[in-house]
Amino acid sequence: MKMTKIYEGAHQWVMFGRDENKPDNIIDSNQYIVRTANKCLLLEPGGTELFAPMMAAVLHHAPVEQITDLFASHQDPDVISSLGLWDQALSNAKLHAPALWEGYIRHFGCESIEYVPIPDNGETIKLESVELQIIPAHYLHSPCNFHVYDPVAKILMTGSVGSAWEGANAPVFVERFDSHVEKMRYYHQRMMPSNQAKRAWIDRVRNLDIEILAPQHGRMFKGDDVKRFLDWFDALQVGTGV
Amino acid sequence: MNSQTKSQFIAVASITSELSAVMVVAKEISLAAANAKAIAFRAGDKAKGFQPITDFINELAKETIELVTNINVYALLLYRLTVNEYRRTAAYNRFEQVAKLAVGAEYADSMQEPIAQAKTIMQDCQRQFKRDVTQLLGQLEAVMHHARAARVIAANSRIEASQAGEYLQSLQAVAESVDKAAHTIHDNVQRCRIALSIYRNS
Protein backbone atom coordinates (compact mmCIF):
# COMPACT_ATOMS: atom_id res chain seq x y z
CA MET A 1 0.00 0.00 0.00
CA LYS A 2 1.48 3.32 -1.10
CA MET A 3 1.34 6.17 1.46
CA THR A 4 1.58 9.83 0.44
CA LYS A 5 1.52 12.70 2.90
CA ILE A 6 -0.53 15.41 1.21
CA TYR A 7 -0.70 17.97 4.02
CA GLU A 8 1.60 18.60 6.94
CA GLY A 9 0.77 21.31 9.43
CA ALA A 10 -0.63 21.22 12.95
CA HIS A 11 -2.42 18.14 11.64
CA GLN A 12 -1.69 15.83 8.72
CA TRP A 13 -3.47 14.31 5.74
CA VAL A 14 -2.16 11.05 4.30
CA MET A 15 -3.40 9.33 1.17
CA PHE A 16 -3.24 5.50 0.89
CA GLY A 17 -3.72 3.52 -2.28
CA ARG A 18 -2.16 1.67 -5.20
CA ASP A 19 -2.06 -1.57 -3.24
CA GLU A 20 0.10 -3.89 -5.34
CA ASN A 21 -1.14 -7.01 -3.56
CA LYS A 22 -4.85 -6.46 -4.02
CA PRO A 23 -6.71 -9.05 -6.10
CA ASP A 24 -6.81 -8.03 -9.78
CA ASN A 25 -10.58 -8.17 -10.03
CA ILE A 26 -11.32 -5.52 -7.42
CA ILE A 27 -11.06 -1.81 -8.11
CA ASP A 28 -8.12 0.16 -6.70
CA SER A 29 -9.29 2.79 -4.24
CA ASN A 30 -7.85 5.71 -2.32
CA GLN A 31 -8.20 5.95 1.43
CA TYR A 32 -7.27 8.99 3.47
CA ILE A 33 -6.52 9.76 7.10
CA VAL A 34 -6.61 13.03 8.98
CA ARG A 35 -4.24 12.79 11.91
CA THR A 36 -4.26 15.15 14.90
CA ALA A 37 -2.17 14.81 18.07
CA ASN A 38 -4.35 12.14 19.69
CA LYS A 39 -6.94 11.21 17.12
CA CYS A 40 -7.16 9.77 13.66
CA LEU A 41 -10.03 9.97 11.18
CA LEU A 42 -10.21 7.41 8.42
CA LEU A 43 -11.94 8.64 5.24
CA GLU A 44 -13.46 5.99 2.93
CA PRO A 45 -11.94 3.02 4.84
CA GLY A 46 -12.35 0.72 1.84
CA GLY A 47 -13.51 -2.81 1.11
CA THR A 48 -13.01 -5.98 3.14
CA GLU A 49 -10.13 -7.11 0.92
CA LEU A 50 -8.23 -3.93 1.72
CA PHE A 51 -8.66 -4.07 5.48
CA ALA A 52 -5.36 -5.79 6.39
CA PRO A 53 -3.02 -3.70 4.17
CA MET A 54 -4.91 -0.54 5.10
CA MET A 55 -4.79 -1.15 8.85
CA ALA A 56 -1.10 -2.10 8.58
CA ALA A 57 -0.41 1.13 6.69
CA VAL A 58 -2.32 3.26 9.21
CA LEU A 59 -0.17 1.77 12.00
CA HIS A 60 2.75 3.75 10.56
CA HIS A 61 0.87 6.91 11.57
CA ALA A 62 -1.40 6.12 14.53
CA PRO A 63 -1.91 3.41 17.15
CA VAL A 64 -5.16 1.42 16.98
CA GLU A 65 -6.66 3.08 20.07
CA GLN A 66 -6.29 6.53 18.45
CA ILE A 67 -8.32 5.60 15.36
CA THR A 68 -11.40 7.27 16.75
CA ASP A 69 -13.44 8.28 13.70
CA LEU A 70 -14.39 6.85 10.33
CA PHE A 71 -16.19 8.54 7.47
CA ALA A 72 -18.06 6.96 4.56
CA SER A 73 -19.26 9.22 1.75
CA HIS A 74 -21.89 6.67 0.72
CA GLN A 75 -22.90 3.03 1.06
CA ASP A 76 -20.89 1.26 -1.64
CA PRO A 77 -18.78 -1.82 -0.73
CA ASP A 78 -15.51 -0.34 -2.02
CA VAL A 79 -16.10 2.54 0.41
CA ILE A 80 -17.10 0.77 3.60
CA SER A 81 -17.52 -3.02 3.36
CA SER A 82 -14.54 -3.39 5.73
CA LEU A 83 -16.69 -1.89 8.51
CA GLY A 84 -17.34 -5.27 10.18
CA LEU A 85 -13.58 -5.72 10.65
CA TRP A 86 -12.92 -2.19 11.92
CA ASP A 87 -15.85 -2.78 14.23
CA GLN A 88 -14.03 -5.68 15.87
CA ALA A 89 -10.65 -3.94 15.96
CA LEU A 90 -11.60 -0.51 17.33
CA SER A 91 -12.88 -0.21 20.85
CA ASN A 92 -14.02 3.40 20.89
CA ALA A 93 -14.82 4.73 17.44
CA LYS A 94 -17.56 6.59 15.59
CA LEU A 95 -18.66 6.17 11.99
CA HIS A 96 -19.87 9.37 10.32
CA ALA A 97 -22.01 8.29 7.40
CA PRO A 98 -25.22 9.36 5.61
CA ALA A 99 -28.33 9.07 7.77
CA LEU A 100 -30.23 7.69 4.80
CA TRP A 101 -27.88 4.75 4.47
CA GLU A 102 -27.70 3.72 8.12
CA GLY A 103 -29.86 0.61 7.77
CA TYR A 104 -27.89 -0.44 4.70
CA ILE A 105 -24.37 0.21 5.96
CA ARG A 106 -25.11 -1.67 9.17
CA HIS A 107 -25.33 -4.82 7.04
CA PHE A 108 -21.53 -4.74 6.92
CA GLY A 109 -21.43 -5.16 10.73
CA CYS A 110 -21.58 -2.26 13.17
CA GLU A 111 -22.00 -3.38 16.77
CA SER A 112 -19.34 -1.58 18.78
CA ILE A 113 -18.73 1.42 16.52
CA GLU A 114 -21.19 4.28 17.08
CA TYR A 115 -23.02 5.23 13.88
CA VAL A 116 -23.29 9.01 13.69
CA PRO A 117 -25.89 9.75 11.01
CA ILE A 118 -25.12 12.76 8.79
CA PRO A 119 -28.27 14.76 7.98
CA ASP A 120 -29.01 15.69 4.35
CA ASN A 121 -27.65 19.23 4.74
CA GLY A 122 -24.29 18.05 6.12
CA GLU A 123 -22.56 18.84 9.39
CA THR A 124 -19.14 19.33 10.95
CA ILE A 125 -16.74 16.70 12.25
CA LYS A 126 -14.55 17.95 15.08
CA LEU A 127 -11.26 16.16 15.48
CA GLU A 128 -9.60 17.85 18.46
CA SER A 129 -8.99 21.41 17.21
CA VAL A 130 -9.59 20.52 13.54
CA GLU A 131 -13.05 21.23 12.12
CA LEU A 132 -13.97 19.40 8.95
CA GLN A 133 -17.00 20.43 6.92
CA ILE A 134 -19.24 17.71 5.55
CA ILE A 135 -20.46 18.99 2.19
CA PRO A 136 -23.61 17.54 0.57
CA ALA A 137 -22.93 15.91 -2.81
CA HIS A 138 -26.20 14.06 -3.33
CA TYR A 139 -26.59 12.03 -6.51
CA LEU A 140 -22.85 12.21 -7.16
CA HIS A 141 -23.10 9.34 -7.62
CA SER A 142 -25.08 7.94 -4.68
CA PRO A 143 -28.49 9.50 -3.90
CA CYS A 144 -27.24 10.44 -0.44
CA ASN A 145 -23.60 11.39 -0.63
CA PHE A 146 -21.14 13.69 1.17
CA HIS A 147 -17.67 15.13 0.68
CA VAL A 148 -15.23 16.35 3.33
CA TYR A 149 -13.62 19.79 3.24
CA ASP A 150 -10.72 20.88 5.41
CA PRO A 151 -10.48 24.71 5.25
CA VAL A 152 -7.04 24.74 6.91
CA ALA A 153 -5.39 22.12 4.68
CA LYS A 154 -7.57 23.31 1.74
CA ILE A 155 -8.32 19.74 0.80
CA LEU A 156 -11.66 18.57 -0.55
CA MET A 157 -12.15 14.80 -0.40
CA THR A 158 -14.65 14.19 -3.19
CA GLY A 159 -15.47 10.49 -3.06
CA SER A 160 -16.54 9.40 -6.54
CA VAL A 161 -16.27 12.87 -8.12
CA GLY A 162 -12.95 13.23 -9.93
CA SER A 163 -12.43 9.48 -9.93
CA ALA A 164 -10.90 7.50 -12.75
CA TRP A 165 -10.37 3.76 -13.23
CA GLU A 166 -6.64 3.29 -13.26
CA GLY A 167 -4.03 0.63 -12.57
CA ALA A 168 -2.11 0.14 -9.34
CA ASN A 169 0.96 1.87 -10.80
CA ALA A 170 -0.69 5.20 -11.69
CA PRO A 171 0.85 8.33 -10.14
CA VAL A 172 -1.07 9.78 -7.20
CA PHE A 173 -1.42 13.29 -8.73
CA VAL A 174 -2.66 14.31 -12.18
CA GLU A 175 0.37 15.36 -14.18
CA ARG A 176 -1.13 16.30 -17.56
CA PHE A 177 -4.75 17.31 -17.16
CA ASP A 178 -5.60 17.16 -20.87
CA SER A 179 -4.60 13.53 -21.23
CA HIS A 180 -6.15 12.59 -17.87
CA VAL A 181 -9.56 13.77 -19.05
CA GLU A 182 -10.05 10.65 -21.17
CA LYS A 183 -9.52 8.45 -18.11
CA MET A 184 -12.37 10.21 -16.33
CA ARG A 185 -14.90 10.89 -19.08
CA TYR A 186 -16.75 7.56 -19.24
CA TYR A 187 -16.68 7.15 -15.46
CA HIS A 188 -18.39 10.51 -14.89
CA GLN A 189 -20.83 10.24 -17.77
CA ARG A 190 -21.94 6.78 -16.71
CA MET A 191 -21.72 6.97 -12.89
CA MET A 192 -23.11 10.46 -12.29
CA PRO A 193 -26.85 10.45 -12.90
CA SER A 194 -27.89 14.11 -12.75
CA ASN A 195 -26.74 17.30 -14.50
CA GLN A 196 -28.83 19.30 -12.03
CA ALA A 197 -27.08 17.69 -9.04
CA LYS A 198 -23.71 18.21 -10.70
CA ARG A 199 -24.37 21.96 -11.23
CA ALA A 200 -25.58 22.41 -7.63
CA TRP A 201 -22.40 20.76 -6.35
CA ILE A 202 -20.12 22.82 -8.62
CA ASP A 203 -21.80 26.05 -7.49
CA ARG A 204 -21.23 25.01 -3.89
CA VAL A 205 -17.58 23.99 -4.17
CA ARG A 206 -16.50 26.90 -6.39
CA ASN A 207 -16.85 29.01 -3.25
CA LEU A 208 -14.32 26.87 -1.38
CA ASP A 209 -10.60 27.56 -1.34
CA ILE A 210 -9.25 24.23 -2.61
CA GLU A 211 -5.60 23.31 -3.06
CA ILE A 212 -6.13 19.56 -3.45
CA LEU A 213 -9.18 17.73 -4.77
CA ALA A 214 -8.90 14.15 -3.55
CA PRO A 215 -11.15 11.48 -5.13
CA GLN A 216 -11.69 7.89 -4.04
CA HIS A 217 -10.30 6.33 -7.23
CA GLY A 218 -7.45 7.44 -9.47
CA ARG A 219 -5.34 10.56 -9.16
CA MET A 220 -5.68 13.68 -7.01
CA PHE A 221 -5.83 17.20 -8.51
CA LYS A 222 -3.56 19.93 -7.26
CA GLY A 223 -3.43 23.70 -7.75
CA ASP A 224 -4.76 24.92 -11.11
CA ASP A 225 -5.90 21.40 -12.03
CA VAL A 226 -8.66 21.74 -9.42
CA LYS A 227 -10.25 24.61 -11.37
CA ARG A 228 -9.60 22.80 -14.65
CA PHE A 229 -11.46 19.79 -13.29
CA LEU A 230 -14.43 21.87 -12.12
CA ASP A 231 -14.66 23.59 -15.53
CA TRP A 232 -14.41 20.27 -17.36
CA PHE A 233 -17.03 18.62 -15.12
CA ASP A 234 -19.30 21.65 -15.48
CA ALA A 235 -19.31 21.27 -19.25
CA LEU A 236 -19.77 17.48 -19.24
CA GLN A 237 -23.18 15.94 -19.92
CA VAL A 238 -23.73 13.15 -17.42
CA GLY A 239 -26.34 10.43 -16.94
CA THR A 240 -25.64 8.76 -20.28
CA GLY A 241 -26.72 5.28 -19.18
CA VAL A 242 -30.28 5.77 -20.43
CA MET B 1 -14.50 -19.79 3.78
CA ASN B 2 -12.55 -22.99 4.52
CA SER B 3 -13.99 -26.50 4.12
CA GLN B 4 -14.39 -27.00 7.89
CA THR B 5 -16.58 -23.86 8.11
CA LYS B 6 -18.53 -24.90 5.03
CA SER B 7 -19.31 -28.34 6.53
CA GLN B 8 -20.31 -26.65 9.79
CA PHE B 9 -22.80 -24.42 7.94
CA ILE B 10 -24.11 -27.42 5.97
CA ALA B 11 -24.46 -29.57 9.12
CA VAL B 12 -26.46 -26.88 10.92
CA ALA B 13 -28.62 -26.11 7.88
CA SER B 14 -29.32 -29.83 7.30
CA ILE B 15 -30.78 -30.20 10.82
CA THR B 16 -33.61 -27.81 9.99
CA SER B 17 -34.26 -29.62 6.73
CA GLU B 18 -34.24 -33.12 8.28
CA LEU B 19 -36.37 -32.00 11.20
CA SER B 20 -39.02 -30.40 9.03
CA ALA B 21 -39.49 -33.86 7.48
CA VAL B 22 -39.71 -35.36 10.98
CA MET B 23 -42.38 -32.80 11.85
CA VAL B 24 -44.49 -33.83 8.85
CA VAL B 25 -44.21 -37.50 9.83
CA ALA B 26 -45.05 -36.77 13.49
CA LYS B 27 -48.20 -35.00 12.33
CA GLU B 28 -49.03 -38.06 10.24
CA ILE B 29 -48.72 -40.25 13.34
CA SER B 30 -51.06 -37.90 15.18
CA LEU B 31 -53.56 -38.30 12.35
CA ALA B 32 -53.12 -42.09 12.38
CA ALA B 33 -53.83 -42.05 16.13
CA ALA B 34 -57.11 -40.18 15.58
CA ASN B 35 -58.03 -42.60 12.82
CA ALA B 36 -57.17 -45.63 14.98
CA LYS B 37 -59.24 -44.23 17.83
CA ALA B 38 -62.31 -43.95 15.57
CA ILE B 39 -61.84 -47.50 14.24
CA ALA B 40 -61.30 -48.91 17.73
CA PHE B 41 -64.47 -47.15 18.91
CA ARG B 42 -66.48 -48.69 16.10
CA ALA B 43 -64.93 -52.11 16.73
CA GLY B 44 -66.08 -51.97 20.38
CA ASP B 45 -65.12 -55.05 22.39
CA LYS B 46 -63.28 -56.63 19.44
CA ALA B 47 -60.61 -53.86 19.69
CA LYS B 48 -60.66 -53.40 23.43
CA GLY B 49 -56.90 -53.90 23.70
CA PHE B 50 -56.28 -51.45 20.90
CA GLN B 51 -58.06 -48.49 22.48
CA PRO B 52 -55.42 -47.54 25.08
CA ILE B 53 -52.71 -47.92 22.42
CA THR B 54 -54.29 -45.13 20.37
CA ASP B 55 -53.83 -42.76 23.31
CA PHE B 56 -50.17 -43.78 23.55
CA ILE B 57 -49.70 -43.14 19.84
CA ASN B 58 -51.30 -39.72 20.09
CA GLU B 59 -49.27 -38.77 23.15
CA LEU B 60 -46.07 -39.88 21.45
CA ALA B 61 -46.84 -37.83 18.34
CA LYS B 62 -47.59 -34.72 20.42
CA GLU B 63 -44.37 -35.08 22.40
CA THR B 64 -42.35 -35.60 19.22
CA ILE B 65 -43.85 -32.44 17.65
CA GLU B 66 -43.06 -30.48 20.81
CA LEU B 67 -39.50 -31.79 20.93
CA VAL B 68 -38.87 -31.04 17.26
CA THR B 69 -40.30 -27.52 17.65
CA ASN B 70 -37.85 -26.86 20.49
CA ILE B 71 -34.95 -28.37 18.56
CA ASN B 72 -35.74 -26.14 15.58
CA VAL B 73 -35.52 -23.04 17.78
CA TYR B 74 -32.23 -24.35 19.12
CA ALA B 75 -30.98 -25.14 15.60
CA LEU B 76 -31.65 -21.52 14.62
CA LEU B 77 -29.56 -20.32 17.58
CA LEU B 78 -26.83 -22.72 16.53
CA TYR B 79 -26.94 -21.29 13.01
CA ARG B 80 -26.53 -17.74 14.38
CA LEU B 81 -23.65 -18.93 16.50
CA THR B 82 -22.04 -20.46 13.41
CA VAL B 83 -22.35 -17.14 11.56
CA ASN B 84 -20.86 -15.31 14.53
CA GLU B 85 -18.01 -17.79 14.84
CA TYR B 86 -17.30 -17.42 11.13
CA ARG B 87 -17.17 -13.60 11.45
CA ARG B 88 -14.95 -13.75 14.54
CA THR B 89 -12.58 -16.25 12.95
CA ALA B 90 -12.39 -14.19 9.75
CA ALA B 91 -11.57 -11.08 11.81
CA TYR B 92 -8.91 -12.89 13.81
CA ASN B 93 -7.27 -14.14 10.61
CA ARG B 94 -7.29 -10.62 9.13
CA PHE B 95 -5.81 -9.17 12.32
CA GLU B 96 -3.00 -11.73 12.15
CA GLN B 97 -2.43 -10.62 8.56
CA VAL B 98 -2.26 -6.99 9.75
CA ALA B 99 0.41 -7.94 12.30
CA LYS B 100 2.52 -9.55 9.57
CA LEU B 101 2.12 -6.61 7.19
CA ALA B 102 2.78 -4.02 9.90
CA VAL B 103 6.22 -5.31 10.89
CA GLY B 104 8.40 -2.22 11.26
CA ALA B 105 5.47 0.19 11.61
CA GLU B 106 5.83 2.64 14.47
CA TYR B 107 2.56 1.57 16.11
CA ALA B 108 2.56 -2.12 15.11
CA ASP B 109 2.45 -3.23 18.76
CA SER B 110 -0.89 -1.54 19.31
CA MET B 111 -2.45 -4.34 17.24
CA GLN B 112 -1.59 -6.93 19.88
CA GLU B 113 -4.57 -6.14 22.10
CA PRO B 114 -7.20 -6.40 19.33
CA ILE B 115 -5.57 -9.66 18.21
CA ALA B 116 -5.67 -11.11 21.74
CA GLN B 117 -9.30 -10.02 22.17
CA ALA B 118 -10.32 -11.44 18.80
CA LYS B 119 -8.62 -14.74 19.65
CA THR B 120 -10.43 -14.99 23.00
CA ILE B 121 -13.82 -14.22 21.45
CA MET B 122 -13.20 -16.68 18.61
CA GLN B 123 -12.25 -19.46 21.04
CA ASP B 124 -15.29 -18.66 23.22
CA CYS B 125 -17.51 -19.01 20.14
CA GLN B 126 -15.89 -22.33 19.24
CA ARG B 127 -16.38 -23.66 22.79
CA GLN B 128 -19.99 -22.42 22.87
CA PHE B 129 -20.66 -24.12 19.55
CA LYS B 130 -19.35 -27.45 20.85
CA ARG B 131 -21.40 -27.11 24.04
CA ASP B 132 -24.55 -26.33 22.06
CA VAL B 133 -23.96 -29.21 19.67
CA THR B 134 -23.60 -31.61 22.61
CA GLN B 135 -26.86 -30.33 24.03
CA LEU B 136 -28.60 -30.58 20.66
CA LEU B 137 -27.40 -34.16 20.28
CA GLY B 138 -29.02 -34.89 23.64
CA GLN B 139 -32.32 -33.48 22.39
CA LEU B 140 -32.04 -35.50 19.20
CA GLU B 141 -31.47 -38.60 21.31
CA ALA B 142 -34.82 -37.90 23.00
CA VAL B 143 -36.50 -37.90 19.58
CA MET B 144 -34.76 -41.20 18.76
CA HIS B 145 -36.14 -42.58 22.00
CA HIS B 146 -39.64 -41.60 20.89
CA ALA B 147 -39.07 -43.26 17.53
CA ARG B 148 -38.02 -46.48 19.24
CA ALA B 149 -41.08 -46.32 21.49
CA ALA B 150 -43.28 -45.83 18.43
CA ARG B 151 -41.89 -49.02 16.89
CA VAL B 152 -42.69 -50.99 20.05
CA ILE B 153 -46.21 -49.54 20.00
CA ALA B 154 -46.52 -50.50 16.33
CA ALA B 155 -45.57 -54.10 17.19
CA ASN B 156 -48.14 -54.20 20.02
CA SER B 157 -50.71 -52.66 17.68
CA ARG B 158 -50.21 -55.53 15.23
CA ILE B 159 -50.84 -58.10 17.97
CA GLU B 160 -53.96 -56.31 19.17
CA ALA B 161 -55.16 -55.80 15.59
CA SER B 162 -55.07 -59.56 15.01
CA GLN B 163 -57.85 -59.93 17.62
CA ALA B 164 -60.09 -57.35 15.95
CA GLY B 165 -62.00 -59.58 13.51
CA GLU B 166 -63.32 -57.62 10.54
CA TYR B 167 -61.39 -54.56 11.73
CA LEU B 168 -58.07 -56.40 11.44
CA GLN B 169 -57.07 -54.83 8.14
CA SER B 170 -57.86 -51.25 9.16
CA LEU B 171 -56.03 -51.55 12.46
CA GLN B 172 -53.08 -53.29 10.86
CA ALA B 173 -52.85 -50.42 8.41
CA VAL B 174 -52.64 -48.05 11.38
CA ALA B 175 -49.88 -50.17 12.91
CA GLU B 176 -48.02 -50.17 9.60
CA SER B 177 -48.22 -46.41 9.22
CA VAL B 178 -46.94 -45.86 12.79
CA ASP B 179 -44.08 -48.28 12.15
CA LYS B 180 -43.19 -46.59 8.85
CA ALA B 181 -43.31 -43.17 10.47
CA ALA B 182 -41.09 -44.37 13.31
CA HIS B 183 -38.55 -45.62 10.80
CA THR B 184 -38.54 -42.31 8.93
CA ILE B 185 -38.09 -40.32 12.15
CA HIS B 186 -35.29 -42.65 13.24
CA ASP B 187 -33.44 -42.34 9.91
CA ASN B 188 -33.78 -38.56 9.63
CA VAL B 189 -32.71 -37.91 13.20
CA GLN B 190 -29.84 -40.33 12.81
CA ARG B 191 -28.59 -38.30 9.83
CA CYS B 192 -28.72 -35.13 11.96
CA ARG B 193 -26.73 -36.85 14.68
CA ILE B 194 -24.07 -38.10 12.28
CA ALA B 195 -23.72 -34.62 10.73
CA LEU B 196 -23.29 -33.02 14.15
CA SER B 197 -21.36 -35.65 16.05
CA ILE B 198 -17.95 -34.53 14.72
CA TYR B 199 -18.47 -31.13 16.40
CA ARG B 200 -19.50 -32.39 19.83
CA ASN B 201 -17.50 -31.79 23.00
CA SER B 202 -15.05 -34.60 23.44
Interface residues (C-beta under 8 A of the other chain):
Chain A: F51 A52 P53 M55 A56 A57 L59 H60 H61 A62 P63 V64 E65 G84 L85 Q88 A89 L90 S91 G109
Chain B: R87 R88 A90 A91 R94 F95 Q97 V98 L101 A102 A105 E106 Y107 A108 S110 M111 E113 P114 A118 I121
